[in-house]
Amino acid sequence: MVTGGAGFLGSHLVDLLLERGHRVIAIDNFVTGHGDNIVHLGGHPNFRFIQQDVTEFIFLKGPVDYVWHFASPASPIDYLELPIQTLKVGSLGTHKPSVWPSTRAPASCWPRLGGLWPIRSSIRRRKPTG
């Protein structure tokens, strides 16, 4: 699953994953993403698009092996124009995909400067030390 799948970075990731033979679900609400970025994927047998805000609950049937979380307004101009949406997608939009139902806990990847951080979505509480 790629959140922000119709955005600039997310759509290129979707293309790459499909080229490598993966099944991909892209989710985007088109706040800053564009349908033009994924229109060429219409009818692709391994591609599914869901137009939805990732801060809202969504039920996905079947397992999700990876969540690539690219849903976020990605420029200082967007941050200034969309401050609440940016905060929501950074908090709720990060939390919701990590707990979507699956037959096993998906690995999640959040973009960062210089690469990606793989993060296991199953949260384990640490025992206090000391």
HELIX and SHEET records of a PDB file:
HELIX    1   1 PHE A    8  GLU A   19  1                                  12    
HELIX    2   2 GLY A   35  ASN A   37  5                                   3    
HELIX    3   3 VAL A   39  LEU A   41  5                                   3    
HELIX    4   4 PRO A   76  GLU A   81  1                                   6    
HELIX    5   5 PRO A   83  SER A   98  1                                  16    
SHEET    1   A 6 PHE A  47  GLN A  51  0                                        
SHEET    2   A 6 VAL A  24  ASP A  28  1                                        
SHEET    3   A 6 VAL A   2  THR A   3  1                                        
SHEET    4   A 6 TYR A  66  HIS A  69  1                                        
SHEET    5   A 6 ALA A 107  ARG A 112  1                                        
SHEET    6   A 6 GLY A 115  ARG A 120 -1                                        
END                                                                             
